[in-house]
Amino acid sequence: MRKKLAAGNWKMNGLSASLTEVSALIEAHPAPVCEVLLCPPATLVAGMAAVAAGRIAVGGQDCHAKASGAHTGDISAAMLKDAGASHVIVGHSERRADHGESNADVLAKAEAALTDGMVAVICIGETEAERDAGTTLDVIGGQLAGSTPEAATGANTVIAYEPVWAIGTGRTPTLEQIAEVHDFLRAELVKRFGAEGEAFRLLYGGSVKPSNATEIFAVPNVDGALVGGASLKAADFGAIIEALSQA
Ligand code: 13P
């Protein structure tokens, strides 16, 4: 049985005052049935971990492939862990696009996370042009194969399918399109990792809201969500946690 995971990605949003949303979330959902993860900007990891006190997991949004060194402005997995993070998102499409990260870069970051005993949340997803061209499964199959470490297991790695065109747009794929991709991802993981492939959590991300969460969570092989905008407010993210707990 895969434990469901509600993950929030705050992206470049949030100041220390925003941590009140985390205390409000924990107060309103003291014992969620699903796992809950919030990934704030690096500046808030330690503060959020203090507020969370182990009741929800805290993650980074990116890490460098190396543990330390002359890389001004970068943060290593070990540093995120030291600040209280247990997870780290790698390969988000905004980093693949804004920072030119390749599958090989994402793979190296994911390996760094695993080496430091963290859980890597590896993001993959097609652009609208790729979907229109009918190459969605080729693209995400290549990203999955190229970004997932050989040492990945269901315990140390989560895969997030986030179609680029659905992020922050209010548009989502049809439930059939989500099912097609998640079934494909499951089959690819089983092909590569054998029975262990059944243990990986597959998250859907892209315009998940309280209003569409229940129907998305009913799709087979959707084990949770990676939520952007709707994770910033305790009321919205809380409603998504409730929807997942009942799925
Ligand atoms: P939105 O939920 O704001 O569309 O963002 C999704 C996302 O990119 C999460 O990583």
Boltz pocket constraint, residues with backbone or C-beta under 6 A from the ligand:
constraints:
  - pocket:
      binder: B
      contacts: [[A, 9], [A, 92], [A, 162], [A, 166], [A, 167], [A, 168], [A, 169], [A, 170], [A, 205], [A, 206], [A, 207], [A, 208], [A, 226], [A, 227], [A, 228], [A, 229], [A, 230]]
      max_distance: 6.0
